[in-house]
């Protein structure tokens, strides 16, 4: 059945009704939530709150895009939260060290820091991909292992203490800056989402990822080089998680091993799943995942503004997650199978 | 891997042919355990002292219980990410119930029964929710239990306002933590009894065997006329029930209801089961693999603590061990075929 969906998806995207069917209730829920909150609390559409929502939604969306890609290929990436932390720490540390060696040369300092941070993400992604594709260990277990190891390395580097010493311009001119009224993170997220949507629809890599997730055996028979593309999905996921770590670091102004963590990892999976990515692989679209990340962020923000006890908030997230997937599953059952 | 291959592999495990190489492979983990113990003992004599060995056994019994709970659902190609939060919720719920019952002046026997009843009721409710959502609504176990993970955390922290719940009667701790049978601490006795019972259940009953069949080939199980949905619900209830028992033992150890008790337990329990050789593809594993895995992880962290290895380095080592353990298991499987 999965292969059928894959094969049919390019044509399906044309018909309006099927788009509504694929995206599901999410946009409607989002509009409802925004309208309801605007009516209840004028603070909700205040510029400060909107910027806050955009910033957080962008960070989550970037991680969730990578996570979605891995899940579409039939895997899992539990290590993203830990990669966010490691990239943050390594970026800050590298910048501090470079700044001490070459004081004043900001371009060099920032370039080295960002490169080191992204490098960490790519490295963890390569390890994940290698173990999954070449050694054939289940993605869940591999990333469970690298999650623990990556978090450990992040803490080892810092001893749990925030790392300072980044150039002023990186924090004020990049992390906390706004262009055209939008925070930096939103611009980066938009670029990432556009690139990922393009990759999913118009590149061989994107189509192969669907093919691998839909039916590995069929993909092998069709001549798809499975291993390279699986490694690719994990590398993209690691790099995007690292990018989020760098953005967070620039925004907060210090590198911290407490960024990301289990919360970010679980939220990224939640965003992907609520955004219609099937854990069976082969199904899912980046743009819906981004909308779902926005939805989750606004939901959390709304619960805060409504003074719902922060301890009770996970219950809402849990119920919505299960309900979204259950609805999806039930609607799929009621559709006739060809 | 296709269903066919999996069922062939499962048939292999059911009737072991004791060739030499297979005996060697199945001895890898126990040998590694002994080597590990001796290696740590070379650095620090204290590792092999009777007091520390007893300590290891006691520590292992908790993790082994949770790994067994996790194994039961993993056998059916499932997961229980909500195991840790379930533990927190049961701990808080039973402590609140006992504190309330004690405050309203009931005798200690009633208080204990009320606490146990509340704990198991919460655990079973959690299992029914998981099983219902997974088996009846057809939601992927990962998502379903990730959902109940959040719900259970929310309930546990809301009930307790995020603080430890005091007022657990001393008798409760005396029985489930301080108690002993012929000098063996309660935790070890309980886990051993549960282990034997669960092994018999898995190996000798229709219910147990059907778990393996559902894990190796769900379609074949349905075609064979097994009530797959009902069995799956029962499996998740069993898993959460075992988690509730572990939560009660842990609550007795700390002497208070802790909303943070579960923390990383879900993933630790999965790691324990998987390192011991339980297959995430379903249908392979049992009480033995869960206990071996739990023992391995406990000895490793106990030894690293005693040899004063930095806690952050320990995280890296544990992560590497999980991957290597599964890799070895993978190689072992390839040998068999």
Interface residues (C-beta under 8 A of the other chain):
Chain A: X76 X131 X135 X136 X137 X138 X140 X141 X142 X144 X145 X146 X147 X148 X149 X150 X151 X152 X153 X155 X156 X159 X217 X266 X269 X270 X273 X279 X280 X309 X311 X312 X313 X314 X315 X316 X317 X318 X319 X321 X322 X325 X326 X329 X330 X333
Chain B: X2 X133 X137 X138 X139 X140 X142 X143 X144 X146 X147 X148 X149 X150 X151 X152 X153 X154 X155 X157 X158 X161 X162 X267 X270 X271 X274 X280 X281 X310 X312 X313 X314 X315 X316 X318 X319 X320 X321 X322 X323 X326 X327 X330
